């Protein structure tokens, strides 16, 4: 009779687990490498889990691990019997002749643990799939979250020597020399800003703050028009506040330079229709990708961002705005949630190797004055995690036919790898669009 799936033993390699533990008892110095890859729960054997957990405690307490100190630690924790007793621990060093292959053994243990996790996820998804009350789209989203979460768990830290670092650096410098590109990053389309930043750089988290109704979304869309529609650089946009139809309306108003009120009411002239047609032609095939889920969970955002990079090759991501992202623990204090989100976005920028531009509310304190770093709403960690922090500022004046434009400025308050200063802008209220100050006429 053929064995069924339930008859099969979960993937494991007890010999490799014992080899890891034995190698560490022979050469405790290898613990620094192994602990960045393995956690106690990655072991299949319960007694091996208990032993490695005690080894981690020794390592944290700066105590050199060997058979005697390990037995002593297990006795203190009351876990010596769970660990198989003194005889089992003493036998671990007989499993391997040396510690030379400890990292290879650790990789085998990780491989089997990953396979067990995949089987568990598949079984959970199989059970959930039989529940017809759950939407299939929800099941797909859940599956994606769990797989990406598993991939994150298996990430390890690598140490680079200077010869590897400078080999990469020289290659980058040579490539820039050969191409003679005006900017090394993604150009925003705002001349002075691009001169200051050399474009938005890979792996950077860029924060754009402003008080409510100053024009954060309009400024982001103005940049995305330059990036995706004019430069044809693939661009992703998470609109957590506005539906995608509204984003499309704003964009076509900006590109066609037709008043947004005309588009909203439908009071268009024959000439307007011609301009709309030309603008639609420019926008139609632009590599601009929008996700407009309100109150998106941080985990979902990370998963969708990865999909945008893999499926659409985006080179820059905009998020509108950080205060509308939710965490897995919505009951935690706001500053803790914002701190978790900002750290996660910075890590995501590094992982995907693209700039992530995130909009942020600034508190209403000192209304009418230029905003500053201490007014970023939610948490000081935003300032710490961001590579670039900019503030959009303009006076709240009514836009009229006699006064269709307004002076504005972008304040570059922090730039980790460059200079700070002000960038003069012009706000065109009719099109909810920002332009370079000298282009306004």
VEXDREN-2710 file (C-alpha; in Angstrom, 1 decimal):
% VEXDREN-2710
k/r/px/py/pz
1/UNK/0.0/0.0/0.0
2/UNK/1.4/3.4/-1.0
3/UNK/2.1/5.8/1.9
4/UNK/0.0/8.9/2.1
5/UNK/1.2/12.4/2.9
6/UNK/0.1/12.0/6.5
7/UNK/2.3/8.9/6.8
8/UNK/5.4/10.8/6.0
9/UNK/7.7/12.1/8.7
10/UNK/8.3/15.9/8.6
11/UNK/11.7/16.7/7.0
12/UNK/14.5/16.7/9.5
13/UNK/18.1/15.7/9.9
14/UNK/18.9/14.9/13.5
15/UNK/22.5/14.0/12.6
16/UNK/23.0/17.6/11.2
17/UNK/21.4/19.1/14.4
18/UNK/23.7/17.1/16.6
19/UNK/26.7/18.0/14.4
20/UNK/25.9/21.7/14.9
21/UNK/25.7/21.4/18.6
22/UNK/28.8/19.2/18.8
23/UNK/30.9/21.5/16.6
24/UNK/29.9/24.5/18.8
25/UNK/31.1/22.6/21.9
26/UNK/34.4/22.0/20.2
27/UNK/34.8/25.5/18.9
28/UNK/32.6/28.1/20.8
29/UNK/34.0/30.8/18.5
30/UNK/31.7/29.6/15.7
31/UNK/28.7/30.5/17.8
32/UNK/28.8/34.1/16.5
33/UNK/28.2/32.9/13.0
34/UNK/25.6/30.2/13.8
35/UNK/23.4/32.4/16.0
36/UNK/22.7/34.8/13.1
37/UNK/21.3/31.9/11.1
38/UNK/19.6/29.5/13.6
39/UNK/17.1/29.9/16.3
40/UNK/16.1/27.2/18.8
41/UNK/12.7/26.5/17.2
42/UNK/14.5/25.7/13.9
43/UNK/15.7/22.4/15.4
44/UNK/13.3/19.4/14.9
45/UNK/14.4/17.5/18.0
46/UNK/12.9/19.0/21.2
47/UNK/16.0/18.1/23.2
48/UNK/18.2/19.8/20.6
49/UNK/16.0/22.9/20.8
50/UNK/16.5/23.0/24.6
51/UNK/20.2/22.6/24.3
52/UNK/20.6/25.3/21.7
53/UNK/18.4/27.7/23.7
54/UNK/20.7/27.2/26.6
55/UNK/23.7/27.8/24.4
56/UNK/22.1/31.1/23.2
57/UNK/21.7/32.1/26.9
58/UNK/25.4/31.4/27.5
59/UNK/26.3/33.5/24.5
60/UNK/24.2/36.4/25.6
61/UNK/25.7/36.2/29.1
62/UNK/29.2/36.2/27.6
63/UNK/30.0/32.8/29.0
64/UNK/32.2/30.4/27.0
65/UNK/30.2/27.3/26.1
66/UNK/31.6/23.8/26.7
67/UNK/30.2/20.5/28.1
68/UNK/30.5/21.6/31.7
69/UNK/29.1/25.2/31.4
70/UNK/26.3/23.9/29.2
71/UNK/25.3/21.2/31.7
72/UNK/25.4/23.8/34.5
73/UNK/23.2/26.2/32.6
74/UNK/20.6/23.4/31.8
75/UNK/20.6/22.5/35.5
76/UNK/19.9/26.1/36.5
77/UNK/17.0/26.2/34.1
78/UNK/15.7/22.8/35.2
79/UNK/16.0/21.5/31.7
80/UNK/18.8/18.9/32.0
81/UNK/16.4/15.9/31.6
82/UNK/14.6/17.5/28.7
83/UNK/17.9/17.9/27.0
84/UNK/18.6/14.2/27.2
85/UNK/20.8/14.2/30.3
86/UNK/24.6/14.5/30.8
87/UNK/25.3/11.4/28.7
88/UNK/23.6/12.8/25.6
89/UNK/25.4/16.1/25.9
90/UNK/28.7/14.4/26.3
91/UNK/28.1/12.4/23.2
92/UNK/27.6/15.4/21.0
93/UNK/31.3/16.1/20.6
94/UNK/31.8/12.5/19.3
95/UNK/29.5/13.2/16.3
96/UNK/31.9/15.5/14.5
97/UNK/35.7/15.4/14.3
98/UNK/36.0/19.2/14.1
99/UNK/34.0/22.4/13.8
100/UNK/35.2/23.0/10.2
101/UNK/31.8/22.4/8.6
102/UNK/29.6/23.9/11.2
103/UNK/28.0/26.5/8.8
104/UNK/27.2/23.7/6.3
105/UNK/25.5/21.7/9.1
106/UNK/23.6/24.8/10.1
107/UNK/22.4/25.3/6.5
108/UNK/21.1/21.7/6.5
109/UNK/19.1/22.3/9.7
110/UNK/17.7/25.5/8.2
111/UNK/16.8/23.8/5.0
112/UNK/14.8/21.1/6.8
113/UNK/13.1/23.7/9.0
114/UNK/12.1/25.7/6.0
115/UNK/10.6/22.6/4.4
116/UNK/8.6/21.9/7.6
117/UNK/7.3/25.5/7.5
118/UNK/6.2/25.2/3.9
119/UNK/4.3/22.0/4.7
120/UNK/2.6/23.7/7.6
121/UNK/1.7/26.7/5.5
122/UNK/0.3/24.4/2.7
123/UNK/-1.8/22.4/5.2
124/UNK/-3.2/25.7/6.7
125/UNK/-4.0/27.0/3.3
126/UNK/-5.6/23.7/2.3
127/UNK/-7.8/23.8/5.3
128/UNK/-8.8/27.4/4.8
129/UNK/-9.5/26.8/1.1
130/UNK/-12.4/24.4/2.0
131/UNK/-14.1/27.3/3.9
132/UNK/-16.3/28.8/1.1
133/UNK/-17.1/31.8/3.3
134/UNK/-13.6/33.1/2.7
135/UNK/-13.0/35.0/-0.5
136/UNK/-10.5/33.4/-2.8
137/UNK/-8.7/36.7/-3.2
138/UNK/-8.3/36.8/0.6
139/UNK/-6.8/33.3/0.5
140/UNK/-4.3/34.3/-2.2
141/UNK/-3.3/37.3/-0.2
142/UNK/-2.9/35.2/3.0
143/UNK/-0.8/32.7/1.0
144/UNK/1.5/35.5/-0.3
145/UNK/1.9/37.0/3.2
146/UNK/2.9/33.7/4.7
147/UNK/5.4/32.9/2.0
148/UNK/7.0/36.3/2.1
149/UNK/7.1/36.1/6.0
150/UNK/8.9/32.8/5.7
151/UNK/11.4/34.3/3.2
152/UNK/12.1/37.2/5.7
153/UNK/12.6/34.8/8.5
154/UNK/15.3/33.0/6.5
155/UNK/17.3/36.1/5.7
156/UNK/20.8/36.0/7.2
157/UNK/23.4/38.7/7.9
158/UNK/26.6/38.8/5.9
159/UNK/29.9/40.5/6.8
160/UNK/31.8/42.1/3.9
161/UNK/35.6/42.7/3.8
162/UNK/36.9/46.0/2.4
163/UNK/38.2/44.3/-0.7
164/UNK/34.6/43.3/-1.6
165/UNK/33.3/46.7/-0.6
166/UNK/35.7/48.7/-2.7
167/UNK/35.4/46.3/-5.6
168/UNK/31.7/47.1/-5.7
169/UNK/32.4/50.9/-5.2
170/UNK/34.9/51.1/-8.0
171/UNK/32.5/49.3/-10.4
172/UNK/29.7/51.8/-9.5
173/UNK/32.0/54.8/-10.0
174/UNK/33.3/53.4/-13.3
175/UNK/29.7/52.8/-14.5
176/UNK/28.8/56.4/-13.7
177/UNK/31.9/57.7/-15.4
178/UNK/31.1/55.7/-18.6
179/UNK/27.5/56.8/-18.8
180/UNK/28.1/60.4/-17.8
181/UNK/24.5/60.5/-16.4
182/UNK/23.4/63.9/-15.1
183/UNK/22.0/62.3/-12.0
184/UNK/23.0/59.0/-10.3
185/UNK/19.5/58.4/-8.8
186/UNK/15.9/58.8/-10.0
187/UNK/15.4/62.5/-11.0
188/UNK/12.3/64.2/-9.4
189/UNK/12.1/66.7/-12.3
190/UNK/12.7/69.6/-9.9
191/UNK/16.0/71.0/-11.0
192/UNK/17.5/72.4/-7.7
193/UNK/16.3/69.4/-5.7
194/UNK/17.9/67.0/-8.2
195/UNK/21.1/69.1/-8.0
196/UNK/21.1/68.8/-4.2
197/UNK/20.3/65.0/-4.1
198/UNK/21.7/63.8/-7.5
199/UNK/18.3/62.2/-7.8
200/UNK/16.6/59.9/-5.3
201/UNK/19.1/57.2/-4.5
202/UNK/18.7/53.4/-4.3
203/UNK/17.8/52.0/-0.8
204/UNK/17.0/55.5/0.6
205/UNK/13.9/56.3/2.7
206/UNK/12.7/59.9/1.7
207/UNK/10.1/61.6/3.9
208/UNK/8.1/64.6/2.6
209/UNK/6.2/66.3/5.4
210/UNK/3.6/69.1/5.3
211/UNK/0.6/70.3/7.2
212/UNK/-2.8/69.2/6.0
213/UNK/-4.1/70.7/2.7
214/UNK/-0.7/72.2/1.8
215/UNK/-0.3/69.8/-1.2
216/UNK/1.7/66.7/-0.3
217/UNK/-0.2/64.5/-2.7
218/UNK/-0.1/67.2/-5.5
219/UNK/3.7/67.5/-5.0
220/UNK/4.1/63.7/-5.1
221/UNK/2.0/63.4/-8.3
222/UNK/4.0/66.3/-9.9
223/UNK/7.2/64.3/-9.3
224/UNK/5.6/61.1/-10.5
225/UNK/4.5/62.9/-13.7
226/UNK/8.1/63.8/-14.3
227/UNK/9.4/60.3/-13.5
228/UNK/6.8/57.9/-15.0
229/UNK/5.1/59.9/-17.7
230/UNK/7.9/62.1/-19.0
231/UNK/11.0/60.1/-18.2
232/UNK/9.3/56.7/-18.5
233/UNK/10.9/55.4/-15.4
234/UNK/8.7/52.7/-13.8
235/UNK/7.0/54.1/-10.7
236/UNK/4.8/52.6/-8.0
237/UNK/2.2/54.6/-5.9
238/UNK/0.4/53.4/-2.8
239/UNK/-2.5/55.8/-2.4
240/UNK/-4.0/55.0/1.0
241/UNK/-6.2/58.2/1.0
242/UNK/-7.5/58.7/-2.5
243/UNK/-9.1/56.1/-4.9
244/UNK/-7.3/55.5/-8.2
245/UNK/-9.9/57.3/-10.2
246/UNK/-9.1/60.5/-8.3
247/UNK/-5.4/60.0/-8.9
248/UNK/-6.1/59.6/-12.6
249/UNK/-8.2/62.8/-12.7
250/UNK/-5.4/64.7/-11.0
251/UNK/-2.8/63.4/-13.3
252/UNK/-4.6/64.2/-16.5
253/UNK/-5.4/67.7/-15.2
254/UNK/-1.6/68.2/-14.5
255/UNK/-0.5/66.8/-17.9
256/UNK/-3.2/68.5/-20.0
257/UNK/-3.1/71.7/-17.9
258/UNK/-6.9/71.8/-17.8
259/UNK/-8.5/73.1/-14.6
260/UNK/-9.4/70.3/-12.2
261/UNK/-12.8/72.0/-11.7
262/UNK/-13.5/71.8/-15.4
263/UNK/-12.7/68.1/-15.4
264/UNK/-14.8/67.5/-12.3
265/UNK/-17.9/69.3/-13.6
266/UNK/-17.5/68.3/-17.3
267/UNK/-17.6/71.9/-18.6
268/UNK/-15.0/71.4/-21.3
269/UNK/-14.5/73.2/-24.6
270/UNK/-13.5/71.6/-27.9
271/UNK/-9.9/72.7/-27.4
272/UNK/-10.0/71.1/-23.9
273/UNK/-11.0/67.8/-25.5
274/UNK/-8.0/68.0/-27.8
275/UNK/-5.6/68.6/-24.9
276/UNK/-7.2/65.8/-22.9
277/UNK/-6.7/63.4/-25.8
278/UNK/-3.1/64.3/-26.1
279/UNK/-2.6/64.0/-22.4
280/UNK/-4.4/60.6/-22.2
281/UNK/-2.1/59.4/-25.0
282/UNK/1.0/60.3/-22.9
283/UNK/-0.4/58.7/-19.8
284/UNK/-1.9/55.6/-21.3
285/UNK/1.3/53.6/-21.7
286/UNK/3.3/55.3/-18.8
287/UNK/4.9/52.7/-16.4
288/UNK/2.8/54.0/-13.4
289/UNK/1.3/51.5/-11.1
290/UNK/-1.2/52.4/-8.4
291/UNK/-2.5/50.5/-5.3
292/UNK/-5.3/52.3/-3.5
293/UNK/-6.2/50.1/-0.5
294/UNK/-7.2/52.4/2.5
295/UNK/-5.6/51.6/5.9
296/UNK/-3.3/49.0/4.3
297/UNK/-1.5/46.7/6.7
298/UNK/2.3/47.0/6.8
299/UNK/2.7/43.4/5.9
300/UNK/0.5/43.7/2.9
301/UNK/2.3/46.9/1.7
302/UNK/5.6/45.1/1.9
303/UNK/4.3/42.1/-0.1
304/UNK/2.7/44.4/-2.8
305/UNK/5.9/46.4/-3.1
306/UNK/7.9/43.3/-3.8
307/UNK/5.3/42.3/-6.4
308/UNK/5.6/45.7/-8.1
309/UNK/9.4/45.3/-8.3
310/UNK/9.3/41.7/-9.6
311/UNK/6.3/42.1/-12.0
312/UNK/6.7/45.7/-13.1
313/UNK/10.4/46.5/-12.4
314/UNK/9.5/49.7/-10.6
315/UNK/12.5/51.9/-9.8
316/UNK/10.9/54.1/-7.2
317/UNK/7.9/53.8/-4.8
318/UNK/5.7/56.6/-3.4
319/UNK/3.5/56.1/-0.3
320/UNK/0.6/58.5/0.5
321/UNK/0.8/58.5/3.5
322/UNK/2.6/56.9/6.5
323/UNK/-0.1/57.7/9.0
324/UNK/-2.6/55.5/7.1
325/UNK/-0.5/52.3/7.3
326/UNK/-1.7/49.9/10.0
327/UNK/0.5/47.4/11.9
328/UNK/-0.3/43.9/13.1
329/UNK/-0.8/45.4/16.6
330/UNK/-3.3/48.3/16.2
331/UNK/-3.7/48.6/20.0
332/UNK/-0.1/49.5/20.5
333/UNK/0.8/53.2/21.3
334/UNK/0.9/55.4/18.1
335/UNK/4.6/56.2/18.5
336/UNK/5.4/52.5/18.7
337/UNK/3.4/51.8/15.6
338/UNK/5.0/54.6/13.6
339/UNK/8.4/53.6/14.8
340/UNK/7.8/50.0/13.5
341/UNK/6.5/51.3/10.2
342/UNK/9.4/53.7/9.6
343/UNK/12.0/51.0/10.4
344/UNK/10.2/48.5/8.2
345/UNK/10.0/51.0/5.3
346/UNK/13.7/51.7/5.6
347/UNK/14.5/48.0/5.6
348/UNK/12.2/47.5/2.6
349/UNK/14.1/50.2/0.6
350/UNK/17.3/48.4/1.3
351/UNK/15.9/45.0/0.4
352/UNK/14.4/46.1/-2.9
353/UNK/17.2/48.5/-3.6
354/UNK/14.9/51.3/-4.7
355/UNK/14.1/54.8/-3.2
356/UNK/10.9/54.9/-1.1
357/UNK/9.3/58.3/-0.9
358/UNK/6.8/58.5/1.9
359/UNK/4.4/61.4/2.7
360/UNK/3.9/62.4/6.3
361/UNK/1.6/64.8/8.2
362/UNK/3.2/67.6/10.2
363/UNK/1.5/68.8/13.3
364/UNK/-0.5/72.0/13.2
365/UNK/1.6/73.7/15.8
366/UNK/2.9/77.1/14.7
367/UNK/0.4/77.2/11.8
368/UNK/1.8/79.5/9.0
369/UNK/5.4/79.1/10.0
370/UNK/7.9/76.8/8.2
371/UNK/7.7/73.3/9.6
372/UNK/10.7/71.7/11.3
373/UNK/12.0/68.2/12.1
374/UNK/10.5/68.2/15.6
375/UNK/7.0/68.6/14.2
376/UNK/6.9/65.3/12.3
377/UNK/3.8/63.6/13.5
378/UNK/3.9/60.3/15.3
379/UNK/7.5/59.5/16.3
380/UNK/11.0/60.8/16.4
381/UNK/12.0/57.5/14.7
382/UNK/10.8/58.9/11.4
383/UNK/13.6/61.5/11.4
384/UNK/16.1/58.8/12.6
385/UNK/15.3/56.2/10.0
386/UNK/14.9/58.6/7.0
387/UNK/17.9/59.4/4.8
388/UNK/16.2/62.5/3.5
389/UNK/13.6/64.7/5.2
390/UNK/11.9/67.5/3.2
391/UNK/9.0/69.8/4.1
392/UNK/6.6/71.4/1.7
393/UNK/5.6/74.9/2.7
394/UNK/3.3/77.6/1.2
395/UNK/0.9/80.2/2.6
396/UNK/-2.8/79.4/2.7
397/UNK/-4.1/81.9/0.2
398/UNK/-7.2/81.5/-1.9
399/UNK/-6.4/80.9/-5.6
400/UNK/-8.3/83.2/-8.0
401/UNK/-8.3/83.9/-11.7
402/UNK/-6.3/87.0/-11.0
403/UNK/-3.9/85.1/-8.7
404/UNK/-3.6/81.6/-10.4
405/UNK/-0.2/80.8/-9.1
406/UNK/1.5/80.9/-5.7
407/UNK/5.0/80.8/-4.4
408/UNK/6.0/77.7/-2.4
409/UNK/9.2/76.1/-1.2
410/UNK/10.6/72.7/-0.4
411/UNK/12.8/72.7/2.7
412/UNK/15.4/70.0/2.6
413/UNK/15.9/69.7/6.4
414/UNK/18.0/66.5/6.5
415/UNK/20.1/64.7/3.9
416/UNK/22.3/62.0/5.2
417/UNK/24.7/62.1/2.2
418/UNK/24.3/65.6/0.9
419/UNK/23.6/69.2/1.6
420/UNK/20.4/70.8/2.9
421/UNK/18.6/74.0/1.9
422/UNK/15.5/75.4/0.2
423/UNK/14.1/74.7/-3.3
424/UNK/11.8/77.4/-4.7
425/UNK/8.6/76.1/-6.3
426/UNK/5.5/77.4/-7.8
427/UNK/2.0/76.0/-7.0
428/UNK/-0.5/76.1/-9.9
429/UNK/-3.8/75.8/-8.0
430/UNK/-6.0/75.2/-11.0
431/UNK/-4.2/72.0/-11.8
432/UNK/-3.1/71.1/-8.2
433/UNK/0.4/70.9/-9.6
434/UNK/3.9/72.1/-8.5
435/UNK/6.5/73.2/-10.9
436/UNK/10.0/74.7/-10.8
437/UNK/9.8/78.3/-9.8
438/UNK/11.3/79.6/-13.1
439/UNK/8.8/77.4/-15.2
440/UNK/5.6/78.9/-13.8
441/UNK/5.1/81.5/-16.6
END
